[in-house]
């Protein structure tokens, strides 16, 4: 008997062109960041090892987790994130951003994840120039709230 559910329909696969990244500004406007060509959100689970007496197995005991969000933007404008960064550091503090990632399927289905209270983390490319290349700026953020799943794909 043929199992039809095991056949992969490659027309349904989601690629990077099916995704979008939005940023929510301080005045609650949501802006599509069309200039972002790479975007990634990752969760890192922090464990400690526990090995009870008499056991050769060492167990992982979860202690917590962290979420990082990284993106690379082709430099078209500076008024969304970079201006906010410069304005805020002049005032003596680091800005916080909210992001929303969206994936779209051909059948109209969508998946959305929200990342709130994202603070810049690590190095930020203020200017990174190479003759003959598209100017890009890399950003890394720590997500300081629990990620939210607003919509998810269903089978």
Backbone as ProteinMPNN parsed JSONL, in Angstrom:
{"seq_chain_A": "XXXXXXXXXXXXXXXXXXXXXXXXXXXXXXXXXXXXXXXXXXXXXXXXXXXXXXXXXXXXXXXXXXXXXXXXXXXXXXXXXXXXXXXXXXXXXXXXXXXXXXXXXXXXXXXXXXXXXXXXXXXXXXXXXXXXXXXXXXXXXXXXXXXXXXXXXXX", "coords_chain_A": {"N_chain_A": [[0.844, -1.179, 0.0], [0.588, 2.179, -0.847], [1.873, 4.977, 0.808], [0.564, 7.95, 0.798], [1.025, 10.241, 2.286], [3.691, 10.361, 2.708], [4.881, 11.433, 0.539], [6.663, 14.117, -0.683], [5.645, 17.31, -1.421], [7.133, 19.555, -3.195], [6.342, 22.024, -4.019], [5.15, 23.215, -1.913], [7.092, 23.938, -0.143], [8.727, 26.317, 1.933], [10.579, 29.218, 1.35], [13.298, 31.613, 1.731], [12.353, 33.866, 0.388], [9.744, 33.963, 1.052], [9.452, 35.133, 3.459], [9.165, 37.821, 5.856], [10.286, 40.691, 7.686], [9.429, 42.751, 10.328], [9.581, 45.859, 12.092], [8.692, 47.445, 15.103], [8.177, 50.723, 15.81], [8.98, 53.329, 18.228], [6.697, 54.881, 18.366], [4.699, 53.079, 17.91], [4.33, 52.328, 15.227], [4.326, 49.966, 12.642], [6.849, 48.788, 10.622], [7.805, 47.453, 7.559], [10.777, 45.84, 7.001], [12.23, 45.924, 4.327], [14.797, 46.074, 3.407], [16.312, 44.218, 4.713], [18.277, 41.428, 4.281], [19.07, 39.069, 5.444], [17.948, 37.24, 8.251], [17.613, 36.025, 11.517], [16.405, 34.183, 14.256], [17.216, 32.742, 17.29], [17.06, 30.278, 19.873], [18.762, 29.593, 22.842], [19.333, 27.068, 25.019], [20.176, 26.832, 28.397], [21.874, 24.558, 30.283], [22.727, 22.605, 33.189], [24.928, 20.059, 34.32], [24.036, 17.021, 35.956], [24.975, 14.363, 37.855], [24.013, 11.64, 39.454], [25.068, 9.709, 42.319], [26.359, 6.522, 41.615], [25.416, 6.369, 39.053], [26.148, 6.157, 35.622], [25.229, 7.811, 33.759], [25.023, 11.145, 32.899], [22.903, 13.742, 33.617], [21.027, 16.314, 31.955], [20.083, 19.34, 33.317], [17.765, 21.747, 32.947], [18.331, 25.222, 33.201], [17.671, 27.701, 32.237], [17.072, 29.967, 29.485], [18.128, 31.762, 26.538], [17.406, 34.178, 24.014], [18.414, 35.094, 20.837], [18.539, 37.51, 18.25], [19.442, 38.084, 15.022], [20.383, 40.128, 12.267], [20.968, 41.267, 8.919], [21.255, 44.174, 7.115], [20.835, 45.783, 3.998], [22.197, 48.877, 3.307], [20.038, 51.4, 3.004], [18.53, 53.296, 4.221], [18.778, 55.24, 7.234], [17.059, 55.957, 9.15], [15.455, 54.345, 10.75], [16.524, 52.217, 12.63], [19.275, 52.926, 13.126], [19.312, 55.737, 13.511], [17.664, 55.907, 15.769], [19.309, 54.504, 17.565], [21.577, 56.269, 17.715], [20.308, 58.637, 18.638], [19.352, 57.764, 21.142], [21.701, 56.927, 22.524], [22.948, 59.346, 22.834], [21.391, 60.407, 24.814], [22.085, 58.807, 26.86], [21.294, 56.142, 27.137], [20.533, 52.783, 25.974], [18.73, 51.808, 23.099], [15.574, 50.014, 22.762], [13.98, 47.546, 20.859], [11.139, 46.193, 19.072], [10.381, 43.305, 17.224], [8.881, 41.537, 14.463], [8.555, 38.508, 12.882], [7.513, 37.048, 9.84], [6.194, 34.359, 8.003], [5.006, 33.257, 4.871], [2.762, 31.078, 3.242], [1.997, 29.517, 0.074], [-0.676, 28.808, -0.02], [-1.927, 30.706, 1.448], [-1.671, 30.466, 4.173], [-0.033, 31.433, 7.214], [2.747, 32.106, 9.382], [3.627, 33.657, 12.365], [5.929, 35.26, 14.464], [6.722, 37.029, 17.407], [9.07, 39.242, 18.769], [9.908, 40.864, 21.514], [11.192, 43.74, 23.305], [13.921, 43.913, 22.502], [17.299, 44.307, 22.802], [20.199, 45.925, 21.575], [23.138, 43.955, 21.025], [26.491, 43.102, 21.413], [28.733, 43.751, 18.659], [28.001, 46.444, 16.435], [27.659, 47.292, 13.114], [28.497, 50.377, 12.274], [29.524, 51.823, 10.123], [30.581, 50.195, 7.272], [32.521, 49.699, 4.79], [33.258, 48.555, 1.533], [34.876, 48.826, -1.471], [33.025, 48.556, -4.492], [31.137, 46.819, -3.466], [27.854, 46.099, -2.086], [26.739, 48.117, 0.493], [26.41, 46.964, 3.725], [24.864, 46.419, 6.918], [25.339, 44.895, 9.979], [23.432, 43.57, 12.649], [22.91, 42.575, 16.025], [20.832, 41.263, 18.505], [19.653, 40.849, 21.873], [16.875, 39.171, 22.997], [14.651, 40.232, 25.265], [12.305, 39.222, 26.368], [9.721, 36.741, 26.548], [9.449, 34.964, 23.564], [6.703, 35.279, 21.279], [4.208, 33.36, 19.673], [2.157, 34.194, 17.23], [0.713, 33.244, 15.028], [0.64, 30.026, 13.54], [1.836, 27.418, 11.375], [-0.377, 24.982, 10.159], [-1.051, 21.535, 9.664]], "CA_chain_A": [[0.0, 0.0, 0.0], [1.358, 3.415, -0.969], [1.579, 5.985, 1.818], [0.554, 9.242, 0.104], [1.495, 11.308, 3.156], [5.147, 10.392, 2.732], [5.348, 12.09, -0.678], [6.928, 15.532, -0.437], [5.229, 18.242, -2.473], [8.114, 20.646, -3.094], [5.681, 23.321, -4.273], [4.697, 23.754, -0.632], [8.237, 24.328, 0.684], [8.849, 27.753, 2.185], [11.945, 29.687, 1.167], [13.549, 32.939, 2.286], [11.547, 34.891, -0.281], [8.404, 33.921, 1.628], [9.501, 35.723, 4.794], [9.231, 39.269, 6.048], [10.637, 41.148, 9.026], [8.861, 44.056, 10.659], [10.021, 46.483, 13.334], [7.718, 48.361, 15.681], [8.87, 51.918, 16.278], [8.564, 53.81, 19.554], [5.335, 55.416, 18.275], [3.851, 51.925, 17.59], [4.175, 52.071, 13.796], [4.998, 48.746, 12.215], [7.5, 49.054, 9.349], [8.394, 46.303, 6.882], [12.196, 46.084, 6.745], [12.514, 45.299, 3.032], [16.241, 46.103, 3.157], [16.959, 43.121, 5.439], [18.412, 40.262, 3.411], [19.175, 37.883, 6.29], [17.317, 37.408, 9.561], [17.615, 34.755, 12.234], [16.117, 34.2, 15.692], [17.623, 31.459, 17.849], [16.965, 30.09, 21.318], [19.86, 28.814, 23.419], [18.938, 26.532, 26.326], [21.3, 26.696, 29.323], [21.721, 23.4, 31.164], [23.843, 22.192, 34.028], [24.984, 18.6, 34.397], [23.839, 16.387, 37.256], [25.249, 12.923, 37.791], [23.83, 11.062, 40.787], [25.968, 8.634, 42.73], [26.026, 5.206, 41.099], [24.92, 6.436, 37.684], [27.125, 6.569, 34.614], [24.564, 8.801, 32.927], [24.998, 12.52, 33.376], [21.644, 14.329, 33.175], [20.952, 17.755, 31.702], [19.057, 20.008, 34.113], [17.607, 23.072, 32.356], [18.365, 26.365, 34.115], [17.083, 28.872, 31.602], [17.333, 30.085, 28.054], [18.246, 33.103, 25.997], [17.013, 34.269, 22.614], [19.144, 36.116, 20.082], [17.995, 37.855, 16.957], [20.475, 38.731, 14.214], [19.94, 40.512, 10.932], [21.856, 42.068, 8.085], [20.469, 45.044, 6.252], [21.488, 46.575, 2.964], [22.004, 50.256, 3.77], [19.211, 52.255, 2.161], [18.107, 54.396, 5.09], [19.295, 55.157, 8.602], [16.096, 56.604, 10.033], [14.669, 53.432, 11.574], [17.254, 51.701, 13.779], [20.527, 53.625, 13.423], [18.991, 57.054, 14.083], [17.192, 55.647, 17.132], [20.494, 54.177, 18.358], [22.355, 57.485, 17.963], [19.522, 59.541, 19.482], [19.267, 57.24, 22.498], [22.996, 56.934, 23.223], [23.198, 60.743, 23.228], [20.643, 60.611, 26.057], [22.68, 57.984, 27.909], [20.754, 54.793, 27.273], [20.517, 51.93, 24.789], [17.334, 51.63, 22.683], [14.938, 48.701, 22.769], [13.15, 47.399, 19.672], [10.261, 45.032, 18.931], [10.403, 42.77, 15.871], [7.931, 40.475, 14.139], [8.893, 37.752, 11.684], [6.331, 36.439, 9.222], [6.378, 33.45, 6.87], [3.758, 33.075, 4.122], [2.66, 29.915, 2.351], [1.253, 29.765, -1.166], [-2.106, 28.615, 0.208], [-2.437, 31.795, 2.277], [-1.318, 30.253, 5.574], [1.069, 32.27, 7.688], [3.289, 31.916, 10.727], [4.169, 34.921, 12.881], [6.556, 35.248, 15.782], [7.002, 38.381, 17.888], [10.227, 39.336, 19.653], [9.787, 42.177, 22.159], [12.247, 44.205, 24.213], [15.201, 43.49, 21.936], [18.337, 45.3, 23.027], [21.407, 45.616, 20.801], [24.086, 43.107, 21.731], [27.719, 42.885, 20.648], [29.189, 44.784, 17.72], [27.062, 46.963, 15.442], [28.359, 47.964, 12.018], [28.039, 51.743, 12.038], [29.899, 51.976, 8.717], [31.384, 49.061, 6.847], [32.601, 49.98, 3.365], [34.166, 47.825, 0.661], [34.631, 49.294, -2.835], [32.385, 47.618, -5.404], [30.176, 45.954, -2.767], [26.686, 46.719, -1.463], [27.018, 48.423, 1.9], [25.5, 46.246, 4.615], [25.04, 46.658, 8.347], [24.937, 43.738, 10.783], [22.887, 43.845, 13.971], [22.622, 41.447, 16.888], [19.989, 41.685, 19.628], [19.152, 39.891, 22.866], [15.434, 39.299, 23.17], [14.455, 40.265, 26.711], [10.966, 38.774, 26.753], [9.399, 35.428, 25.994], [8.919, 35.096, 22.204], [5.292, 34.944, 21.129], [3.797, 32.819, 18.385], [0.815, 34.701, 16.965], [0.12, 32.309, 14.098], [1.553, 28.934, 13.224], [1.384, 26.578, 10.271], [-1.119, 23.773, 10.501], [-0.944, 20.492, 8.624]], "C_chain_A": [[0.887, 1.238, 0.0], [0.914, 4.416, 0.092], [1.684, 7.358, 1.156], [1.084, 10.38, 0.968], [3.006, 11.388, 3.2], [5.724, 11.065, 1.502], [5.477, 13.583, -0.407], [6.503, 16.358, -1.636], [6.116, 19.471, -2.361], [7.508, 22.011, -3.416], [5.253, 23.987, -2.978], [5.852, 24.199, 0.278], [8.349, 25.847, 0.776], [10.317, 28.132, 2.062], [12.086, 31.089, 1.757], [12.73, 34.039, 1.642], [10.139, 34.971, 0.285], [8.35, 34.56, 3.023], [9.563, 37.237, 4.763], [9.631, 39.553, 7.484], [10.102, 42.551, 9.208], [9.487, 44.548, 11.953], [8.898, 47.398, 13.806], [8.477, 49.534, 16.284], [8.317, 52.353, 17.629], [7.168, 54.42, 19.536], [4.342, 54.361, 17.759], [3.505, 51.78, 16.11], [4.949, 50.81, 13.448], [5.523, 48.972, 10.799], [8.089, 47.756, 8.817], [9.84, 46.653, 6.538], [12.606, 45.354, 5.464], [14.005, 45.238, 2.751], [16.996, 44.985, 3.886], [17.038, 41.908, 4.529], [18.685, 38.975, 4.179], [18.619, 38.209, 7.669], [17.277, 36.048, 10.227], [17.286, 35.006, 13.701], [16.432, 32.81, 16.216], [17.449, 31.447, 19.357], [18.115, 29.196, 21.758], [19.444, 28.385, 24.82], [20.192, 26.326, 27.163], [21.009, 25.555, 30.298], [22.932, 23.288, 32.085], [23.792, 20.666, 34.108], [24.764, 18.139, 35.842], [24.053, 14.9, 37.075], [25.112, 12.352, 39.194], [24.821, 9.924, 41.051], [25.466, 7.312, 42.161], [25.518, 5.207, 39.664], [26.055, 6.837, 36.746], [26.537, 7.629, 33.685], [24.583, 10.163, 33.618], [23.763, 13.188, 32.766], [21.794, 15.817, 32.909], [19.798, 18.326, 32.506], [18.913, 21.429, 33.563], [17.553, 24.166, 33.427], [17.68, 27.594, 33.534], [17.399, 28.873, 30.118], [17.535, 31.547, 27.701], [17.861, 33.047, 24.528], [17.818, 35.393, 21.984], [18.48, 36.295, 18.728], [19.096, 38.571, 16.203], [19.891, 39.051, 12.846], [21.049, 41.275, 10.226], [20.983, 42.891, 7.163], [21.366, 45.674, 5.198], [21.184, 48.027, 3.298], [21.282, 51.065, 2.692], [18.831, 53.508, 2.943], [18.678, 54.166, 6.481], [18.255, 55.596, 9.623], [15.339, 55.648, 10.94], [15.454, 52.991, 12.807], [18.48, 52.54, 14.125], [20.275, 55.001, 14.035], [18.515, 56.901, 15.523], [18.363, 55.336, 18.052], [21.28, 55.439, 18.707], [21.603, 58.454, 18.871], [19.518, 59.076, 20.932], [20.615, 57.26, 23.219], [23.424, 58.353, 23.588], [22.525, 61.056, 24.565], [21.143, 59.714, 27.184], [22.071, 56.607, 28.092], [20.74, 54.081, 25.928], [19.052, 51.692, 24.39], [16.878, 50.18, 22.775], [13.979, 48.668, 21.581], [12.246, 46.184, 19.805], [10.277, 44.609, 17.466], [9.306, 41.72, 15.709], [8.376, 39.826, 12.837], [7.651, 37.061, 11.158], [6.775, 35.55, 8.072], [5.023, 33.239, 6.211], [3.851, 31.815, 3.269], [1.839, 30.298, 1.131], [-0.25, 29.641, -0.965], [-2.716, 29.687, 1.105], [-2.137, 31.629, 3.754], [-0.116, 31.099, 5.96], [1.505, 31.823, 9.074], [3.908, 33.237, 11.138], [4.752, 34.689, 14.26], [6.92, 36.682, 16.144], [8.135, 38.313, 18.903], [10.234, 40.752, 20.23], [11.007, 42.466, 23.042], [13.63, 43.722, 23.77], [16.225, 44.609, 22.107], [19.569, 44.93, 22.204], [22.431, 44.888, 21.653], [25.32, 42.925, 20.847], [28.039, 44.052, 19.733], [28.081, 45.159, 16.741], [27.888, 47.654, 14.371], [27.766, 49.351, 11.829], [28.314, 52.13, 10.59], [30.843, 50.85, 8.379], [31.449, 49.127, 5.324], [33.636, 49.114, 2.67], [33.877, 48.282, -0.767], [34.031, 48.19, -3.714], [31.348, 46.724, -4.766], [28.98, 46.769, -2.277], [27.017, 46.936, 0.006], [25.946, 47.748, 2.754], [25.853, 46.556, 6.062], [24.509, 45.448, 9.105], [24.487, 44.196, 12.163], [22.715, 42.524, 14.715], [21.872, 41.974, 18.109], [19.788, 40.519, 20.589], [17.68, 40.193, 23.054], [15.151, 39.16, 24.662], [13.0, 40.043, 27.119], [10.735, 37.413, 26.098], [8.864, 35.628, 24.573], [7.468, 34.634, 22.15], [5.053, 34.372, 19.746], [2.359, 33.252, 18.155], [0.039, 33.772, 16.042], [1.123, 31.208, 13.85], [0.951, 28.099, 12.102], [0.673, 25.355, 10.822], [-0.996, 22.79, 9.35], [-2.182, 20.443, 7.777]], "O_chain_A": [[1.838, 1.32, 0.777], [-0.279, 4.672, 0.254], [2.789, 7.871, 0.976], [1.547, 11.387, 0.435], [3.557, 12.38, 3.678], [6.937, 11.254, 1.421], [4.53, 14.231, 0.038], [6.965, 16.118, -2.752], [5.875, 20.337, -1.519], [8.108, 23.041, -3.111], [5.018, 25.195, -2.948], [5.619, 24.769, 1.344], [8.094, 26.562, -0.193], [11.191, 27.453, 2.601], [11.111, 31.676, 2.225], [12.439, 35.048, 2.286], [9.419, 35.936, 0.03], [7.312, 34.525, 3.684], [9.962, 37.844, 3.769], [9.354, 38.763, 8.386], [10.293, 43.424, 8.362], [9.876, 43.752, 12.808], [8.235, 48.048, 12.997], [9.32, 49.354, 17.163], [7.319, 51.816, 18.111], [6.511, 54.475, 20.576], [3.28, 54.703, 17.238], [2.49, 51.17, 15.774], [6.077, 50.61, 13.898], [4.761, 49.302, 9.89], [8.789, 47.044, 9.537], [10.097, 47.649, 5.861], [13.245, 44.303, 5.512], [14.44, 44.427, 1.933], [18.201, 44.828, 3.688], [16.017, 41.408, 4.057], [18.546, 37.889, 3.617], [18.799, 39.313, 8.183], [16.951, 35.043, 9.595], [17.821, 35.929, 14.316], [15.974, 31.813, 15.659], [17.658, 32.455, 20.033], [18.405, 28.177, 21.131], [19.228, 29.219, 25.698], [21.159, 25.72, 26.703], [20.025, 25.587, 31.038], [24.009, 23.808, 31.794], [22.725, 20.066, 33.977], [25.226, 18.76, 36.798], [23.401, 14.258, 36.252], [25.988, 12.553, 40.034], [25.328, 9.281, 40.132], [24.271, 7.023, 42.223], [25.219, 4.146, 39.116], [26.827, 7.747, 37.047], [27.262, 8.265, 32.92], [24.201, 10.293, 34.781], [23.596, 13.198, 31.546], [22.589, 16.497, 33.558], [18.665, 17.858, 32.395], [19.835, 22.234, 33.695], [16.832, 24.053, 34.418], [17.166, 28.431, 34.275], [17.927, 27.903, 29.575], [17.167, 32.447, 28.457], [17.974, 32.007, 23.88], [17.897, 36.497, 22.521], [17.937, 35.356, 18.147], [19.633, 39.565, 16.692], [19.024, 38.34, 12.338], [21.94, 41.845, 10.854], [20.081, 42.366, 6.509], [22.506, 46.048, 5.472], [20.029, 48.374, 3.546], [21.83, 51.368, 1.633], [18.812, 54.617, 2.41], [19.017, 53.043, 6.853], [18.527, 55.609, 10.823], [14.63, 56.108, 11.835], [15.089, 53.356, 13.925], [18.706, 52.839, 15.297], [20.958, 55.387, 14.983], [18.912, 57.671, 16.398], [18.423, 55.83, 19.178], [21.613, 55.656, 19.872], [22.197, 59.033, 19.78], [19.662, 59.886, 21.848], [20.669, 57.579, 24.407], [24.177, 58.546, 24.542], [23.024, 61.864, 25.348], [20.694, 59.834, 28.324], [22.312, 55.964, 29.113], [20.914, 54.702, 24.88], [18.221, 51.404, 25.252], [17.686, 49.255, 22.855], [13.257, 49.632, 21.326], [12.547, 45.257, 20.556], [10.195, 45.45, 16.571], [8.863, 41.103, 16.678], [8.552, 40.498, 11.821], [6.837, 36.551, 11.928], [7.623, 35.935, 7.266], [4.013, 33.064, 6.893], [4.882, 31.529, 2.661], [1.086, 31.272, 1.149], [-1.021, 30.299, -1.663], [-3.884, 29.592, 1.481], [-2.332, 32.569, 4.524], [0.716, 31.435, 5.118], [0.73, 31.24, 9.832], [4.626, 33.865, 10.36], [4.158, 34.02, 15.106], [7.369, 37.452, 15.296], [8.159, 37.446, 19.777], [10.529, 41.717, 19.525], [11.735, 41.564, 23.456], [14.401, 43.191, 24.569], [16.033, 45.72, 21.612], [19.944, 43.759, 22.139], [22.578, 45.162, 22.844], [25.195, 42.626, 19.66], [27.662, 45.193, 20.001], [27.326, 44.305, 16.279], [28.722, 48.506, 14.679], [26.668, 49.495, 11.291], [27.453, 52.691, 9.912], [31.794, 50.581, 9.113], [30.534, 48.662, 4.643], [34.755, 48.957, 3.157], [32.746, 48.143, -1.234], [34.475, 47.042, -3.681], [30.724, 45.928, -5.468], [29.082, 47.979, -2.078], [27.52, 46.035, 0.677], [24.747, 47.931, 2.541], [26.988, 46.909, 6.383], [23.371, 45.026, 8.899], [25.083, 45.09, 12.764], [22.414, 41.493, 14.115], [22.235, 43.006, 18.674], [19.757, 39.357, 20.181], [17.292, 41.345, 23.248], [15.382, 38.105, 25.251], [12.528, 40.615, 28.102], [11.477, 37.003, 25.205], [7.915, 36.389, 24.385], [7.06, 33.725, 22.874], [5.625, 34.842, 18.763], [1.443, 32.745, 18.802], [-1.152, 33.538, 16.247], [2.33, 31.433, 13.94], [-0.264, 28.071, 11.903], [1.084, 24.777, 11.828], [-0.853, 23.188, 8.194], [-2.268, 19.63, 6.857]]}, "name": "protein", "num_of_chains": 1, "seq": "XXXXXXXXXXXXXXXXXXXXXXXXXXXXXXXXXXXXXXXXXXXXXXXXXXXXXXXXXXXXXXXXXXXXXXXXXXXXXXXXXXXXXXXXXXXXXXXXXXXXXXXXXXXXXXXXXXXXXXXXXXXXXXXXXXXXXXXXXXXXXXXXXXXXXXXXXXX"}
